[in-house]
Amino acid sequence: MPILGFGVFQITDLDECKKSVLSAIDAGYRLIDTARSYMNEEAVGKAIKESTVPREELFITSKLWIQKNGFEDTKKSFQASLKRLQLEYLDLYLIHQPFGDIYGEWRAMEELYKEGKIKAIGVSNFQPDRVMDLIIQNEIVPAINQIEVNPFQQRLDTEKFFQENNIQIEAWAPFAEGRNNIFTNEILTTIAKKHNKSIAQVILRWLTQRNIIAISKSVNPERIKENISVFDFELSSEDINIISKLDTKSSSFFDHNDTEMVKWLGSRKLDY
């Protein structure tokens, strides 16, 4: 699995989404991350079809939205995603949120994995206790946990748990969607100037040096290229120690333990 990927969250214009995915593939990205809830799987599928890069060289991820009848609805939702993406298999399929009938969802995903329709299965937004519960109740250990990781939410306290259980961390919102003035932050600006790089490049390099897969998003072709150009420099241990001071140990977005947020997520119904 590539350590850098391109995400399409919040790219709601389908033509723009297709163009952005094509730009990403042209720039060298091979990991493309989408989800049923992003409402743009069809655009991603069209870009894959139009690309000159062979399907087997691409790593395509999608995510399952919250299901009440986990086993049956997961099978239906997965097939619908495949159809929209115009693919015969997915490289990675994730449970998007730790709510609903996750055990029925996981059993269905285990079957799809054994049938070869998914190359790897994992979860997203799961805390360590929920991951451990899933591990001990099922046969297959999640390959991935895609969670918020950025300089303000560094996850240093849970990193060891995932490493010990051979679960790869994948970062969504590595730039915190620009919140908390991340692109003008003094600490990150100083490090970026030191390496003659952008703040975005510093953040992505910081993640890759931690062996965390990062999903970045942009609709600007130049920024798309910039975000994958992070392998020609290295952050020092001093740089990394300074970045650690930015950790607030809290989300820049919302708390998955907030009952009102759980209620809102659970009430968001999507067709297959």
N, C-alpha and C positions, 0 to 999 in steps of 0.2 A: 504494500500500500504506500503510495507516495506520501511524503511527510508534509507537503504543501498542497492544498487543494483550493478549488474555486467554488464559492457558495452563491446561491441565487435567492436567498431570503430577501423578501421585500422588493424584488424586481417583478412588479405586477404587470407591466406592459410586456406582452408575450413576444412581440417583435424585438423589443429591446433586450429581453432575456435571451432570445436565440442569438442575436448579434453578440452579446456579451460572452456567452458560452463559446461561440466560434472564435472570438478574440482571445479568450483564455486558452483554448486548445492550440491556437496558432502561436501563442506566447510560450507554450511548453507545459502548461498544466495537463495532467492526465487524470487527476481526481476531481470529479464534479459531484457536488453535494446538493441534493434537492429534498423535497418532502411533499407528501400529499397536501399538507396544510398550506404550503406556499402557493398552491394553485398554478404552478407553471411547469409541471412535469412534461406536458405536451410540447412546450417550447424547447425544453432541454432535449427531448427526443428528436425533434426536428434538427437541432444543431448537431447532434451526434450523427444523424443520417447524412447531413450535408458535409460534415468534416471528412477530410481525406485520410485521417488517422484511423487505422483499423480498430474495430471494436475491442479486440483482445488486448490492445495497448491502453485502453481507457479503464478507469476504476470508477464505477457509477454507484452512488449511494442514494437511497431514498428512505423515507421514514413513515412508519405507521401511526396514524392518529388514534386517539383514545377510542377504544371499542368497549361496548357493554357486553356483547356476546363474543368474547375474545377469539375462540378457536375458529368458529364459522366465519365471522366477519373479517378476521385477518386474512383468511384464504381469499375471500372476495376482494378485499382492498388491495392485496398484493397483486392479484391478476389484473385489476383495473390499472394499477400503477405501471405494470409491465406494458399493458396495451398503450397507455398514454406515452410512455417512453419509447415504444416501438422496439422493445428488447426481448430477448429470449431468456435472459437471466440478469440478476443484479449481483454486483460484487459485494455489496454490503446493504443490509436492511436493519433498521433500528426501530425499537419501540421509542416513540418520540417523547412521551411523558410518563412518569411513574404512577399513573392513575388508570382507573378502569380495570378491566379483567386482564391484568398483565400476565397471569399464569396461563390462561387460555391462549393469549396472544403468543406467548413464548413456546408453548407446545406446538402450535401451528407453524411457527417459524423454524422450530427444530425439524419438523417433517419436511418443510420446503428446503431446508439446508441438506437433509439426507437425500432428497430427490435431485439435488444439484441445481435447483432453480435459484438458490442464493449461495454465494461462495463463502460468506461469513455473516454472522448475526450478532447484534449488540444492542445497546440501550443508549438513551440520551436523558440527561437531567436527573439521573439516579444518584442519591446519596449512598455512601458506602454501606450503611445498614440494609438498604433495600437491595443493593447488588448482592450482598452476602446471602440474604434470604432467597434471592433468585437462584444463586449458585447451589445452595444446599437442597433446594426443592426440585431441581431439574438436572438433566443429564449434561447439557452443554453449557460451558462457562461463556458469558458474553465476551466477545473479542475486543469490543470497543465500548467506552463510555464517552459520549460526546457531551461536554459540559462547558459552561462559561469559564474561560480562562483568559485573563488579561492582566496588565500590571496592577490593577486595583483589586482583582480577585484572582490571586495567584495559585491557590489550591495546594500550597506547600504542605499543609497538614494532612491531606488525603493522598498525596502522591505515592507515599510509601505503600499504603494499602493496595492501590491498584497495581503497583509494580510486583508486590508479593503474590498477587493473584493472577499475574500474567494478563492483565486487562490494559489495553492501550488507551491512554487519554487522548482525546481529540478536542481541540478548542474551538468553540463557536464564539463569535464577537471578540476576536483578539484585540480589536481597536476600541472595544466598549462602545461601538457605534459613534465614536467621537465625543462621548459624554465626559463630564468632569474636565473639560478642556485638555483632553489627552494629547492633542496635536500641537499644543503650545506649552505643555508641561516643561518646566525648567530642567528637571533632571534628565528627561528623555531628550530634550533639545541639546543639552551639553554632550551627551553620549553620541547623538546623531552627528553633530558637528565634528566630534573627535574622529569618527570613522568616515566622514564625508558621505553620509547616508541619510535617508529620510527617517522620521520617527516611526513610520509604518514598517520600514525595513528593519529597524532596530528591534521592534516588538516581535516581528516574525522570526528574526534570527535568535532572539532570546528564547522563544518557544522551541525552535528546532534544536537548539543546544540542550534543552531539557528533554529532548526526544518526545516532544508533544506535537502531534499532527495539528496543523493550523488551517482553518478554513477562512479565507479572506474574500471580500466581495467588493466589486466596483463595476461601474458601467463605463468607466473612462478607459479606453484602450491603453493609454500611456501609464496609468496607475496600475492596470492589470499587469503590464510588463514589469513595472517597478517592483510590485509585490512578490514576484517570483525570483527577482535578482538579489538573493540574499546569501548566496553560497561563496562569495568572494571576499568575505571578511569574517572575523570572529570576535565576539565579545570577550573581554577579559573577566577574570574572577572578580576584579574590582567593579567593573561595570555591572555585573550580575548582583553583587552585594548592594550596590547603590539602588538598583531597580527594586530590590526586595523591600526597601523602605516605603515604597508606594502602596504596598499591600494593605487594603482596608479590611480584608477577610469578609467582605460582603458584596452582594450582587450590585451591579450598576443598573439593574433592571427591575427584578421582583424576587420575592421569596417564595420558593415552592412549598414552604410550610405555612404560608398565609392562607387561611381557610377561604377567604373571599376569592383569591386567585385560583385556588383549586376548584371552587364552585364555577368560576367563569370558564376555566379551561374545560371542565367536564360538561358544561352546557353548550359548548361549541360543537355543533353537529355538522359533519361533512358526509356527502354521499360517497359512494365507493370510487 
